């Protein structure tokens, strides 16, 4: 029976996980703010129309609270949409308050709308550029302090520029922390990608070094020793036998260099990862290799690497812009298997395969060219596609087991 790997609902980088964590925290904080400030907002109906309070709460609080469920949505663009909607609504509410307010409140009371600039700017920092978020903080915090100034009774006792600078500095600490956390996530993603690329390159280089070392050893141990014996001993039966063995070994090396020589499983996995990195350097690759995994024929490893790269390339092209992808590589005693899975649209582009009609040849045909290799594709509309590529020491084709 074919083993099915369920594509994860959300496959993200370190930066993505940080964005989602902060979005959930900000959404929960906005909900708490709304509950605490609701009584005070109702009592301000004497100086601001009640209909305005309802509209302002809808355009400011609802998008902010929506960040909480958006943090768990598969499409991360919902986070940016909620943050931008809240930021635009907040500035509109601030400006309209200044225009519509009619009256003052005691100095020991505050305007509920003026408590949000830091939290909303933190939300914008999740998707906006740092400079844009900091500029928004300066404008929104400055406007909120003007709102406080025109609403409260003790205007003569307030030094407005000092108040504006104070609120910007206070809120800026939280905004800069958010920006720094995202920068750390991006740095970690770059480090992981660089490490994966280095690992794959090292594995491919190691495979070439093994071939080179074997060839050099053959030249030195067989060819040079034969020529040296010929110069010293002349043509003897033993020398003729040694020369025959040397020529046989050279012919075997020539014939087996591409298709018959085995690769240790670590080198085979490195070859596959190198092919995947050329298509998408950020795709998560999970590797599970048993300690007793046996060597893999070179032709099989190259066929799987080529087919895995083509499967990943097809997923990037056709699975949809919001699809996530993952690759699983596992090896046991007598099998090497690669699963390329996505959670995209899952629609086939033609009756026999979802792959491009202009591809040089179908993946099944490509895999069939190497002994023991097999190919299977599982596609479900709306749930994604899985491509299973396998080599088995005992299989002669068919569905991967």
C-alpha angles and dihedrals in degrees: 000000000000114000112233122208113202109226108237116251091233127024111180144163127244090266091052092052091050091049091051093047093051092044091055091047093049092047091051090046091052090052091051091048091051093052093048095045099042096090092050092048091054093052091055091070088102092070103026128040113262091228089059091054091053093048094045091050090050096050095041110029101036096056090045094050088045088066088077096064090033089061088064097043119110093231109066091199089082088071092057091045093053093046094049093045091051092047094051093043092049094054091047090050093049094051094044091049091056090051098043103037114113113184142007138269129217118276091245092062128072138210110252093216093059093064097070110068096094095046094046093047090051087056092051090050089065091069110008126080113267093246092053092049093049091048090051090050091054093049098042095042091047092049092047090054090050087051090053090047096053093043103048128078098228098066093138091059095053123089097207100197091052092049091050093051091047095053092045092052093045095048091039091066091063094041093050090048089055092048091048092050091053091047089053090052092050091049090051091050091051091049092050091048092048091048092050092049091048091048093050093045091049091051092050090047090049090054091053091047091053091053091046093048092050092050093047091048090051093049093047101039100038112019098038094042090050093050091046092050090049092054093049106032104025125216107340132158090249091052092049090052090049091049091051091052090049093051090046091052091049091051091047091051091049094049096042101040094097109023114019110037114098125233122213110249094252092056091046091052090048090052091052093047091049090055091049093049090057088062103037120000093192102052111120112245119196115197126195115176122175115227091240096046109143130227119279125225111255093234091053093048092050093046092051092045092051094045093046090053090050092048091050091046090052091050091052091050102042113016093083135262093274097047122120122213137203135180123208121195118187131170131186135170098301106005141068117191133181122192119193108192136175135175095221133122093304095211121146118232094208137009098265103034143001090232126110117282089222093058113122090247139338119278091240090057091046093053093045090063091072120065115249095014125126139179136206134172127201118190128176120182109248094006103068141243135285125199115196118198119181145170120201128185089220102035124096097189140297131098114350111257 
